[in-house]
Amino acid sequence: MAIHHKVIGQGFPIVMIHGWTLDHQAMLHAMEPSFENRSGWKRIYIDLPGMGLSEPQSSIKNSDDMLEAVVGLLDELIPDQPFIVCGYSYGGYMARGIVQARHDRIRGLMLLAPMVIPDSDKRVLPQQIVLKKDPHLLSNLSPLEAEAFASMSVVQGKKEWERFRDDILLPSTQTNEEFANRIRGNGYGFTFGLSQKLDYPTLIVTGRQDHVVGYQDAWRLIENYPRATFAVLDMGGHNVQIEQEDVFNSLVHSWLDKLETDILV
């Protein structure tokens, strides 16, 4: 099964999984700044099947199948090796699935604005709000661009727009919609529960104003991760890594420092 992926660096494997209908660039742009002055890390950025440069697969009909495909790729790329996994939004859901499937090999976890509850009607969500507006910026975008940005963004500045355009909006146009809709209709949530604990450094970053997946449902996971740092960032929506870039980077650096103390000594 051909799943597009990009590998950067050499060393301990750390796997990056993007959100629904995006591609690997969302995680690459979020995470690579934290590795500029670090060595010893092999970063594996994945395009989920049907998204980015990965073709849809007829054998994948639900999220169980998606997880099986990703785990199969990892078993090929890093067979029998311990590794760390990071996931953004739906990728966070996948990351927890990987922890469940390959628990004996996982040495760390990062969940970025993770989807915890697949059924959006059952999520605990804050009201949508914009805390920094730029009417001039929105007026210079196309109606479709302005609508997409305004519907997701808590901070509406030029820098945030450019990251949103490159990391979120443009990649979403590459997704095979028929394939994505099939998964949403046949089983967006796993058929099994995610209860696996992990006793390794964990980072959970959420946005206080994230009206897509929220932050309260993620807090319920904290007892599964005895070594977890949980952060809920003000002026941060579902794209909190874009809107609170400096704080996000600081949290990632601290998490990586712990991992390096644990596994790279």
C-alpha positions in Angstrom: 0.0 0.0 0.0 1.6 3.3 -1.1 1.3 6.0 1.5 3.3 9.1 0.8 5.7 10.1 3.5 8.6 12.4 4.0 11.6 11.6 6.2 13.9 14.3 7.6 17.0 13.6 9.7 18.5 10.5 11.3 18.1 9.0 14.7 15.2 8.1 17.0 11.9 7.9 15.0 9.2 10.4 15.6 6.0 10.0 13.5 3.8 13.0 12.6 0.1 12.6 11.6 -1.9 15.4 10.2 -5.6 16.3 10.6 -8.6 15.4 8.6 -8.4 16.3 4.8 -5.0 17.9 5.3 -1.5 16.7 4.4 1.9 16.3 6.0 2.7 20.0 5.6 0.5 21.0 8.5 2.7 19.0 10.9 6.0 19.7 9.1 5.5 23.5 9.4 4.4 23.2 13.0 7.2 20.8 14.1 10.3 21.4 12.1 11.2 24.7 13.8 11.7 22.7 17.0 14.4 20.5 15.4 16.5 23.2 13.8 19.1 23.0 16.6 18.6 19.4 17.5 20.2 16.2 16.2 19.4 12.6 16.7 15.8 12.7 15.5 14.3 10.9 12.4 11.1 12.8 11.6 8.5 10.8 9.6 5.7 12.9 8.1 2.8 11.0 6.7 0.1 11.8 4.2 -2.9 9.8 5.2 -4.5 7.7 2.5 -6.8 9.7 0.2 -5.1 13.0 1.4 -2.1 14.9 0.2 -0.1 12.7 -2.2 -1.5 9.5 -0.9 -4.0 7.7 -3.1 -7.3 6.5 -1.7 -7.4 2.8 -1.1 -10.5 0.7 -1.8 -9.7 -1.5 1.2 -10.1 1.5 3.6 -13.7 1.9 4.5 -13.5 3.4 8.0 -11.1 4.6 10.7 -10.2 1.1 11.8 -8.9 0.4 8.3 -7.1 3.8 8.2 -5.3 2.9 11.5 -4.4 -0.6 10.1 -2.9 1.0 7.0 -0.8 3.5 9.0 0.4 0.9 11.5 1.3 -1.3 8.5 3.4 1.5 7.0 5.2 2.1 10.3 5.9 -1.6 10.6 7.7 -1.4 7.3 9.5 1.9 7.9 10.7 1.3 11.4 10.2 -2.5 12.0 10.5 -3.5 15.7 11.9 -0.1 16.6 10.6 2.1 19.5 9.2 5.4 18.3 7.3 8.5 19.3 4.0 9.6 17.7 2.5 13.1 17.3 -1.0 13.8 16.0 -3.0 16.8 15.1 -6.8 16.8 15.3 -8.0 13.5 13.6 -4.3 12.6 13.6 -4.4 12.8 17.3 -7.1 10.2 17.3 -5.0 8.1 15.0 -2.0 8.6 17.3 -3.9 7.2 20.3 -4.9 4.3 18.1 -1.2 3.7 17.3 -0.5 3.8 21.1 -3.1 1.1 21.5 -1.9 -1.0 18.6 1.9 -0.8 19.3 2.0 0.1 23.0 5.2 -1.8 23.6 7.1 0.4 21.1 5.8 3.8 22.0 8.2 6.1 24.0 6.3 9.4 23.8 3.2 11.1 22.6 2.0 14.6 21.5 -1.6 15.4 20.9 -2.2 18.8 19.2 -5.9 19.9 19.3 -6.8 16.3 19.3 -10.1 14.9 18.2 -11.3 12.9 21.2 -14.9 12.3 20.4 -15.7 11.4 16.8 -19.3 12.4 16.9 -19.3 16.2 16.8 -22.7 16.5 18.4 -21.3 14.8 21.6 -18.3 17.1 22.0 -18.1 19.8 24.7 -17.3 22.9 22.7 -16.9 26.6 23.5 -18.8 29.1 21.4 -17.1 30.3 18.3 -15.4 33.7 18.8 -12.9 35.9 17.1 -10.5 37.8 19.4 -8.4 39.6 16.8 -10.0 40.9 13.6 -8.6 42.4 10.5 -11.5 43.5 8.2 -9.0 44.9 5.6 -7.3 41.5 5.3 -10.6 39.7 4.9 -11.8 42.2 2.3 -8.8 41.4 0.2 -9.4 37.7 0.1 -11.8 35.9 -2.2 -15.2 35.1 -0.8 -14.4 31.4 -0.4 -11.0 32.2 1.3 -12.6 34.8 3.6 -15.3 32.4 4.6 -13.0 29.5 5.3 -10.5 31.6 7.3 -13.3 33.4 9.3 -15.0 30.1 10.1 -11.9 28.7 11.7 -9.7 31.5 13.0 -9.7 33.1 16.4 -6.7 35.4 15.4 -7.2 36.9 12.0 -3.9 38.4 11.1 -1.8 38.4 7.9 0.7 35.8 9.3 -2.1 33.6 10.5 -3.8 33.8 7.2 -0.7 32.8 5.2 -0.2 29.8 7.5 -3.8 28.8 7.3 -3.8 29.1 3.5 -0.6 27.0 3.1 -1.2 24.4 5.9 -5.0 24.1 6.0 -6.8 25.5 3.0 -4.7 24.5 0.0 -4.0 20.9 1.2 -7.7 20.4 1.8 -8.3 20.8 -1.9 -6.2 17.7 -2.7 -8.3 15.4 -0.6 -10.4 12.8 -2.4 -13.8 13.8 -1.1 -15.6 10.6 -2.1 -13.1 8.6 -0.1 -13.3 11.0 2.9 -17.1 10.9 2.9 -17.0 7.1 2.8 -15.0 7.0 6.0 -17.2 9.6 7.6 -20.2 7.6 6.7 -18.9 4.1 7.5 -17.1 4.6 10.7 -15.3 7.8 11.6 -14.7 6.5 15.1 -12.9 3.3 15.9 -15.0 0.2 16.8 -12.9 -0.2 19.9 -12.2 2.0 22.9 -9.0 3.9 23.5 -8.0 3.3 27.1 -4.3 2.4 26.8 -2.1 4.2 29.3 1.4 5.5 28.5 4.1 6.1 31.0 6.3 8.2 28.8 6.5 12.0 28.3 3.3 13.3 26.8 2.2 16.7 25.6 -1.4 17.7 25.0 -1.9 21.2 23.5 -5.4 22.6 23.1 -7.0 25.9 22.2 -9.2 27.6 24.7 -11.4 28.9 21.9 -11.3 25.7 19.8 -14.9 25.4 18.6 -14.1 22.3 16.5 -12.9 19.7 19.0 -12.7 21.9 22.1 -10.4 21.3 25.1 -12.6 19.8 27.8 -12.8 16.4 26.2 -9.0 16.2 25.9 -8.7 17.0 29.6 -10.5 13.7 30.4 -7.5 11.9 28.9 -5.0 13.2 31.5 -5.1 10.2 33.8 -4.1 7.9 31.0 -0.8 9.7 30.8 1.0 10.0 34.1 3.8 12.0 32.5 1.6 14.4 30.6 1.8 18.2 30.3 -1.7 19.6 29.4 -1.9 23.1 28.0 -5.0 25.1 27.0 -3.9 28.3 25.2 -5.9 31.5 25.2 -6.4 33.1 21.8 -6.1 29.7 20.2 -8.6 27.9 18.1 -8.4 24.6 16.3 -5.2 25.9 14.6 -3.6 26.8 17.9 -0.1 26.0 16.6 -0.5 28.8 14.1 -2.3 31.3 16.4 0.0 30.8 19.4 3.1 29.7 17.6 5.7 30.9 20.1 4.0 29.3 23.1 3.4 26.1 21.1 7.1 26.0 20.1 8.1 26.5 23.8 6.0 23.6 24.9 7.3 21.3 22.2 10.9 22.2 23.1 10.2 21.3 26.8 8.7 18.0 25.8 11.5 17.2 23.4 14.0 18.0 26.2 12.3 15.4 28.5 12.3 12.9 25.7 16.0 13.4 25.1 16.7 12.9 28.8 14.7 9.7 28.7 15.7 8.1 25.5 18.7 9.8 23.8 21.1 9.6 26.7 
